[in-house]
Amino acid sequence: MRRYSITVAGFALAALAIAGCGGGGGGSQNGSQAAAAMDTSTIRTSHSPVGDILVDGSGRTLYLFTEDGRNTNSMNCDAACIKLWPRMEGRPHAGAGVDASLIGATKGAVKAQVTYAGHPLYYYAKDRAAGDLKGQGIDKIWYVLNAKGTAIKKAAPASSTNSNGGYGY
């Protein structure tokens, strides 16, 4: 009997780990198309349908995860989640519209993650071009940021969003 409860518990934990990332959707969208290149040399602002937002040096949208601690990556993320929400790493400088004093890095991580106003920054893998906002508002925990480092919770236009959801926590 004990073997059965361990097996059931193990199966349940595995199922929760897989489902725990939230949405995620099925199938790949434009799977053969490469994602926009990451340029972690700069953080700057760019005009978007939801307002002026933070982007990297190539114009790729940056996101925050609302459950992260200040200057700490709190996300318990598996390999699939990390692939969908890669961290911004490096030592970017402040570009147009950005306050250099708000750029920082997570503490205690093996490889530091870039922060802005204390929020660890992420990309969304399904953003295929500069200016894409497909991660905006996913699971009501992923948002773009303004130049002050505040989450912008305004919904992106339907053509800029991804209805498949994506790995929320």
N, C-alpha and C positions, 0 to 999 in steps of 0.2 A: 504494500500500500504506500509506503513511503516513497518508493521509486516513482510511482504514478504521480504523486503530488509534486515531486521535483520536476518531472517531465512536463506536467501541466503548467507549473509555475514558470519553468524555463520558456515554454512556448508562449505563455502570456506575456512575459517580459520581452521576448523577441518581437511579438506583434506590437506591443506598445512602443518599442524603440523604432520600429518601422513607421507606425502611424503617428508617433509623437511629434513628428516634424510638421504636422498639420496638412494643409492642402497639398500641393505638389503636382497635381494633375496627371493626366496620362499623356503618353506619346510626346515626341519632341516636335517643337515648332520650328520649322526651317532648320532641321538638324544638320544639314550640310553647310549651312551658312555659319561662318565663324563669328564669334562674339566680337564686339568692338574691343580694340586693344586697350589695355590699361596703361596709363601714363601717370605713375605715382610721383612724378617730380613736382607737381603743382596741385594746389587746391585753389579754385577760383569760383566765382559765381557765374551763372549763365541764366538767361531769361528762359522761362518755361511756361506752359499753360497754367501751372499752379503758383507761379511767382518766380522770383529770383532764387535759385537753388545752388547748392554746392555741387561741383563737378571736379573731375580730375583734369590733368593737363590736356587730355584728348577730348574733353567734353563729355566724358562718361559719367552718368549720374551716380551720386553717392547717397547711401541710406544709413539710417540709424535703426537699431533694434531697441524698442522701448523697454525691454526687460534687462538690458545691460546696466551694470553699476557704473558710477562715475569713474572714468579712466580705467575701467575694468571690463574685459570681455567675459560676460557671465553666461553666454550662450553655450549650452551643452549640445554640441553639434556633431553628428556623425559624418562620414565621408560624403554621402549624398547631399547632405545639407551644406557642407563646406563647399562642395562643387557648385551648388546653386547660389550660395551667398558668400563668395570669397571675401576675405578681409583685405582692406587697403593696408599695405605694409610699406615701409620705407621712411624717408625723411623729406616730405614735400615742403616746398617753400610757399609762401602766400602769394597768390596771384591777384588779379583784379577783383576788388570787392570783398576781399577776405582780410580779417584781422589776424596777423601773424601770431599774436599772443594767445590766440585760442587754439592753435595747432599744438598737439601734444602726442603722447603715446601711452598705451596701456602699461600698467605696472605688473611685474611678476610673471609676465609671459616669456616663454623661451624666445620667441620672435615677436617683438613689439608690434602692435597694431596702431595705426594712426588714429588719433582722436581729434575731435573738434568740439570745443566748449565742453570737454569731458566725455563726449559720446564717441565710442568706437565706430569707425566707418566701414561700410560694406559696399560691395557691388552686387548687382543682381544679374546672374548669368544670362537670363533671357532678354536683357537689354542688348540689342544687337547693333545699335548705332548711337552715336552721340545724341543726347537729348531724349532718348527713350525713357519712359517712366513706368515700365511694366511692373515694377515692384512696389509702386506707390500704394500704400494702404492695405497690402496683403495681410490678411488675418487681423487687421487693425492693430498691428504691432511693428510694421515696417513702413518708415516714412522718409521722405527727403527732408533736408534741413535748409534753413535760410542762413544768411551771413552772420546772424547773431547766435547760431547754433540751436535754434528752436525747431522742433518738428513742425512741418507743414502738413496738416491733416486734410487739406482740401483734396477732393477726389480728382484724379487725372481724367482727361477726356477718354472716352471708350477706346479710341484708336491707339492710345498710349498705354493702355493697361492690359494685363494678362488675366483672363477670366479663369485660368486653371488653378489659381492659388499658388501657395508655395511655402512649405516648410516653416510654419509658425510655431512658436513655443509658448 
